Amino acid sequence: MTQTSREKLMRIVETSQLHLGQVDMSEIKFNPRSRDDIPEVLKGLQYIYITENIQERIFALLEFSLPKDINQVIRSISRVL
């Protein structure tokens, strides 16, 4: 894959200024006594969000594992539906 086609596929993560009343994802605190599974999943996603080198590795794995022509996959799914 050439560099230009890779750049088209890669997701650009931009940090934008928060709007009034918004809280940065890294500042969110989860209830440690919660018995639900969702806070654990959210903590994992939060860790990925704030750890840039992990984020890059995960996006690289996704890029490697996803089909090269995602539009073809979408067309196949839409035909079935």
DRENTILUM-414990 format. One line per 10 residues: their letters; for each residue x, z, y of N, C-alpha, C. Coordinates in nm, 3 decimals. Example, Ala and Ser with C-alpha at 12.3 -4.5 7.8 and 13.67 -1.06 7.14 Angstrom:
REM DRENTILUM-414990
AS> 1.319:0.780:-0.569:1.230:0.780:-0.450:1.320:0.780:-0.330; 1.285:0.708:-0.225:1.367:0.714:-0.106:1.290:0.787:0.003
//
This chain:
REM DRENTILUM-414990
MTQTSREKLM> 0.086:0.000:-0.117:0.000:0.000:0.000:0.091:0.000:0.123; 0.061:-0.086:0.215:0.143:-0.095:0.336:0.108:0.019:0.431; 0.197:0.043:0.523:0.177:0.153:0.619:0.051:0.131:0.703; 0.026:0.007:0.745:-0.091:-0.016:0.830:-0.221:0.005:0.754; -0.228:-0.037:0.627:-0.351:-0.014:0.552:-0.368:0.134:0.519; -0.256:0.205:0.498:-0.264:0.350:0.473:-0.316:0.421:0.598; -0.272:0.378:0.715:-0.318:0.441:0.839:-0.467:0.422:0.857; -0.521:0.307:0.813:-0.664:0.283:0.825:-0.743:0.376:0.735; -0.685:0.409:0.617:-0.756:0.493:0.521:-0.747:0.641:0.553; -0.640:0.682:0.615:-0.618:0.825:0.638:-0.715:0.879:0.742
RIVETSQLHL> -0.758:0.997:0.715:-0.847:1.066:0.809:-0.762:1.127:0.919; -0.803:1.105:1.042:-0.734:1.161:1.156:-0.800:1.295:1.190; -0.725:1.401:1.183:-0.777:1.533:1.217:-0.731:1.564:1.358; -0.826:1.577:1.447:-0.794:1.607:1.586:-0.848:1.744:1.622; -0.767:1.818:1.690:-0.816:1.947:1.738:-0.879:1.923:1.875; -1.003:1.958:1.884:-1.072:1.940:2.012:-1.098:2.076:2.075; -1.120:2.073:2.202:-1.149:2.198:2.273:-1.286:2.248:2.231; -1.294:2.376:2.207:-1.421:2.435:2.166:-1.520:2.434:2.281; -1.646:2.420:2.247:-1.752:2.429:2.346:-1.793:2.575:2.361; -1.861:2.606:2.467:-1.905:2.741:2.494:-1.988:2.795:2.377
GQVDMSEIKF> -1.951:2.909:2.327:-2.023:2.971:2.217:-1.969:2.936:2.078; -1.880:2.839:2.069:-1.823:2.803:1.939:-1.708:2.895:1.903; -1.688:2.914:1.773:-1.579:2.996:1.723:-1.488:2.907:1.640; -1.356:2.919:1.661:-1.263:2.841:1.582:-1.274:2.881:1.436; -1.264:2.784:1.347:-1.280:2.807:1.205:-1.179:2.911:1.152; -1.062:2.915:1.210:-0.961:3.009:1.164:-0.993:3.153:1.204; -1.085:3.171:1.298:-1.121:3.305:1.347:-1.239:3.367:1.272; -1.303:3.291:1.187:-1.421:3.341:1.116:-1.380:3.446:1.013; -1.450:3.558:1.012:-1.426:3.666:0.917:-1.542:3.669:0.817; -1.508:3.682:0.690:-1.609:3.685:0.585:-1.623:3.828:0.532
NPRSRDDIPE> -1.742:3.860:0.487:-1.770:3.994:0.435:-1.697:4.012:0.302; -1.599:4.103:0.296:-1.523:4.121:0.172:-1.605:4.184:0.059; -1.718:4.245:0.093:-1.802:4.307:-0.009:-1.912:4.215:-0.059; -1.917:4.092:-0.011:-2.020:3.999:-0.055:-2.004:3.967:-0.203; -2.114:3.966:-0.275:-2.110:3.933:-0.417:-2.141:3.786:-0.441; -2.165:3.713:-0.335:-2.195:3.570:-0.345:-2.065:3.493:-0.364; -2.072:3.376:-0.425:-1.954:3.291:-0.446:-1.917:3.210:-0.322; -2.012:3.183:-0.237:-1.990:3.095:-0.121:-1.879:3.147:-0.028; -1.872:3.276:0.005:-1.762:3.321:0.092:-1.623:3.291:0.035; -1.608:3.298:-0.097:-1.479:3.266:-0.158:-1.446:3.118:-0.140
VLKGLQYIYI> -1.545:3.032:-0.156:-1.525:2.888:-0.135:-1.490:2.862:0.012; -1.563:2.926:0.102:-1.538:2.908:0.244:-1.400:2.959:0.285; -1.356:3.070:0.224:-1.220:3.121:0.252:-1.115:3.019:0.208; -1.138:2.955:0.094:-1.046:2.852:0.046:-1.042:2.733:0.140; -1.158:2.689:0.186:-1.163:2.578:0.281:-1.099:2.616:0.414; -1.119:2.740:0.455:-1.058:2.789:0.579:-0.905:2.787:0.566; -0.855:2.829:0.452:-0.710:2.829:0.429:-0.654:2.686:0.436; -0.724:2.592:0.374:-0.682:2.452:0.380:-0.682:2.404:0.525; -0.784:2.442:0.600:-0.797:2.399:0.739:-0.682:2.449:0.826; -0.639:2.572:0.805:-0.537:2.629:0.894:-0.395:2.607:0.844
TENIQERIFA> -0.378:2.557:0.722:-0.244:2.535:0.666:-0.218:2.385:0.661; -0.145:2.334:0.760:-0.130:2.190:0.778:-0.062:2.121:0.660; 0.042:2.181:0.604:0.111:2.113:0.493:0.022:2.104:0.368; -0.062:2.204:0.346:-0.158:2.198:0.235:-0.261:2.089:0.262; -0.307:2.082:0.386:-0.403:1.980:0.427:-0.349:1.840:0.399; -0.223:1.817:0.436:-0.161:1.686:0.414:-0.151:1.653:0.266; -0.114:1.752:0.184:-0.101:1.729:0.041:-0.236:1.698:-0.023; -0.340:1.768:0.020:-0.474:1.744:-0.035:-0.524:1.606:0.004; -0.505:1.566:0.131:-0.546:1.432:0.173:-0.468:1.325:0.099; -0.341:1.349:0.068:-0.261:1.254:-0.009:-0.316:1.241:-0.151
LLEFSLPKDI> -0.352:1.354:-0.212:-0.411:1.350:-0.345:-0.545:1.276:-0.346; -0.625:1.302:-0.244:-0.754:1.232:-0.234:-0.734:1.082:-0.215; -0.638:1.046:-0.132:-0.610:0.905:-0.108:-0.567:0.837:-0.238; -0.487:0.907:-0.318:-0.439:0.853:-0.444:-0.552:0.841:-0.547; -0.643:0.937:-0.549:-0.746:0.941:-0.653:-0.872:0.862:-0.619; -0.896:0.836:-0.492:-1.015:0.760:-0.455:-0.995:0.611:-0.481; -1.102:0.538:-0.511:-1.090:0.394:-0.532:-1.035:0.325:-0.408; -0.961:0.218:-0.432:-0.900:0.145:-0.320:-1.007:0.080:-0.232; -1.112:0.028:-0.296:-1.217:-0.037:-0.218:-1.342:0.049:-0.221; -1.348:0.146:-0.134:-1.460:0.240:-0.131:-1.591:0.169:-0.095
NQVIRSISRV> -1.582:0.061:-0.019:-1.703:-0.015:0.017:-1.769:-0.074:-0.107; -1.689:-0.118:-0.203:-1.744:-0.171:-0.327:-1.818:-0.063:-0.404; -1.764:0.057:-0.407:-1.829:0.169:-0.474:-1.962:0.201:-0.407; -1.963:0.203:-0.275:-2.087:0.231:-0.200:-2.192:0.125:-0.230; -2.151:-0.002:-0.235:-2.247:-0.109:-0.266:-2.302:-0.091:-0.406; -2.218:-0.052:-0.503:-2.264:-0.031:-0.641:-2.366:0.081:-0.647; -2.339:0.189:-0.577:-2.431:0.303:-0.576:-2.563:0.264:-0.510; -2.556:0.191:-0.399:-2.679:0.154:-0.329:-2.765:0.058:-0.414; -2.702:-0.024:-0.499:-2.780:-0.111:-0.587:-2.857:-0.031:-0.691; -2.797:0.077:-0.740:-2.861:0.161:-0.840:-2.979:0.236:-0.778
L> -2.960:0.282:-0.654:-3.067:0.358:-0.589:-3.176:0.265:-0.545
//
